[in-house]
Amino acid sequence: MFLPEFLLLVLWMLTVPVLIGTLVINQLFKAKETDLLLAVACGFICMFAIFYILVMPMLLLKVSLQILVICWSFLMLCLSITSLVMNRKRLKEILSYNLLQMKMLPKIAIIVIVLVMAQAFVSSWYVHEDADDAFFVAAATTAVSTNSILEFDPYTGLSLDVYPARYVFSPFPIFIALLSKILMLHPAIVAHTVLPAVLIPLSYIILAVLGKKLFPDRPSSVMLFLLFICVLNVFGNTSVYTNSSFLLFRIWQGKAVLANIVLPAILYFSFCAMSEPNKRGEWIILVACVLSAILASSMGIILAPIMIVCLGFVFAMQNKKLSTFALSIACCIPCIACGVISLVMY
């Protein structure tokens, strides 16, 4: 990888998510402290959600991929610049807080970090060929080469008369195509090399913030929690259908992103939004998680509402507030709409 591609990778896969996530935490959540791990999680969820909001009308209107890339990139840069401007006076405070959090980590954190980086390195450095790449990677490559959004069959190259039912509402391969354009890399390289290096650590980052929610003020317990999950994933290839197999062997596929990134994020933000009153910002990010779930996989249309509504019912019973259950149903409106349209169309 040459220097320009590496700098673009750092910009789009690290700097932009952190800046957008910082904007969410400070201006939407109104939090006093800015956890950069949470910022990364919020940033990627917002990037997925905004992409979905843009791609669906453009897909139906047969807009070119280049227009989608320009619009999405412009919005991401605008949000990043806004974050820099609004948080310029807090940068020193943010860095100090996160350095303090790092100093409080137990020694076992070094083992966890090494294991996570090793998993990401192995998945990126060694090529794993998966049969489903015949659609996912081929669809991204077709989109880039034809400058279109799901207009051609990736198997045959012929024009599509009818959109594929399983993928029209979950165009994650188009997100790979977008990354290919902004990173100036071939879609296959983005899928097999870049995304494992980015999404595997992202999965553990989301589990880390979830661990902080489960074990508040107990960093050693959080690290043991992550170490236990690392061990499960390393020895979890008992079947091609396990969560570990999806994480370590085909994280570039939307269904793997759903299982290892979006659903844990839904669990975390559901706890944040439902456990305390007046958490409007967390509810908004929960809606963004729902949009990300639909983008990742058609199974997200089913699994995300089941998880959110079940959690909403539990917290409504616990807090004796019917509004929590009503808001959980309202969050699932995008999934309900996609499900109804799918039934009507197909």
Buried (B, 14 or more C-beta within 10 A) or exposed (E): EEEEBEEBBEBBBEBBBBBBBBBBBBBBBEEEEBBBBBBBBBBBBBBBBBBBBBBBEBBEEEBBBEBBBEBBBEBBBEBBEBBEEEBEEEEEEBEEBBEEBEEEBBEBBEBBBEBBBEBBEBBBEEEBEBEBBEBBBBBBBBBBEBBBBBBBBBEEEEEBEEBBEEBBBBBBBBBBBBBBBBBEBBBBBBBBBBBBBBBBBBBBBBBBBBBBBEBEEEBBBBBBBBBEBBEEBBEBEEEEEBBBBBBBBBBBBBBBBBBBBBBBBBBBBBBBBBBEEEBEBBBBBBBBBBBBBBBBBBBBBEBBBEBBBEBBBBBBEEBEBEEBBEBBBBBBEBBEEBBEEBEEEE
